Amino acid sequence: MSHLDKILLVVYILTTLPLAVILIYKISRLNQLMPKFNSVKKSLDDMDEQAKLIVRTDMELNKIQEALDKKITGLYALQRLSRIISMTLEEDQIFKRIQPEYLEDLGLERGCGFLWDDGHKQFALRFSIGYTEDEINAIKSFINNNQKQCLNFITSDKTLSSISGLNDLITAQQLNTIFKVISCIISPLLPQQNNRGLIFVGTQNPETVVTEGDEELIKILATQLGQALENARLFEKSWRAQQELEKKVIERTHELTVALEEVKKISDRKTNFVSSVSHELRTPLTSIKGYAAILLTGKLGDLPKDVRERLEKINRHSDELVHMVNELLDIARIESGRVIMRSEICGLQETASKVEDLLSGQLKERALYLNTGIAQDTNLVLADKIQLERVLINLISNAIKFTPAQGRITITSRKIDKMIRVDVSDTGCGIPEEAQEAIFEEFFRVDNAINQEVKGTGLGLSLVKHIVEAHGGKIWVKSKPGSGTTFSFTLPAAE
Ligand code: ADP
């Protein structure tokens, strides 16, 4: 080795040595930084993963949002549709109201509905959307050719769809060739106790295939349709029942009118008969009474005692007969409307006092106490004075007749709306319940001990009833055998 080479070698060593030292230092530094580098790399990888996750979640959220939007649109459509179908009670109208736009809001463009017709034993088409006549006829034939399966499906009460599976009710091929859709929902009408029907909806559009949300909505629609049909049927049933009832009422009213006319004719005939017989009786009665009176004066010669007694009897009985004939004539006259009741202002207190005076002899004789409690504001009535007197005379005379000694008779009054009600009460023997209606009929008398002793015609209360009713009032009785009786009647108040 030359001297120059040696020098060059030393120079080389001297220059490369620091470089080697630096290199070794850098390598050891690099080794120290390696874990940190690895951790940074891992963080970057993690961030990448998270970014991907965010993108994925965002996409899913978008999908959910879309499904939600669709559901909301569907719900709105359903709400409008259910409002519109619940507004009618006619079966035909319910189906007519299912318009294409409601299905379109669900992304569906075809639909149809069938109801089981029990009379014809087949499914009848009730609505069709998006199908031509031939297409819907083919569907109808398909449904009726598969009646048993369809009826089973209706009873199963389950909605089927292209998502959940059509359970061989409709095969994929039939869906395509007969129903002309690629995706569908089919639901029974609910409640199905009375309704046996189904609705079918579907689409040909691959972008709007049915979802689970659509399935739920169609199920709700089928329930509401079923409910609306049920309501329509109930309404129809009650409407028919009402028509039937109205018809019957009209028939019965007609029958009653005819019967009433007949009764009126008979009653008129009876009134005329009573009236003419009474008239005919009055003349001979007056003669009998006249002759008896003449004989009793003794102008035609003295009369033996027993003849006189008999003549007096004839006279008394004639009086009773005249009284009876007069009452009968009065009833007949009022019944035929020949008596015009005057409408005068009458004081009840004044009339009652007058009657009390008139009957004071009988009251005294029977040791009865009459009390009139007529207040000032219930005193004045609009009535025919003479007839009002007759009413009170009859009622008080009866009370005297049927009340044992020491008993009490009370007359009170009160105002009810535009009428004054007068109560004539006694503490007498009372009237059995079964006779309380009949006592207002002509000639009716209760079969009791007092009536067997005391004479009467059974005409008094009938006359009173006619008089009160001719004034536009009413009369009724309340009585408890053994405790007493209250006759109540109403007359127009004089305001
Ligand atoms: P009459 O008094 O001539 O028998 P009415 O027509 O006045 O005829 O009465 C019919 C019947 O009603 C009477 O016979 C009597 O049985 C019954 N009656 C009427 N008023 C009373 C009364 N205040 N208490 C009990 N019974 C009565």
Residues whose N, C-alpha, C, O or C-beta is under 5 A from the ligand:
A	BS01	ADP	N398 A399 F402 G428 G430 I431 I439 F444 R445 V446 G456 T457 G458 L459 G460 L461 S462 T485
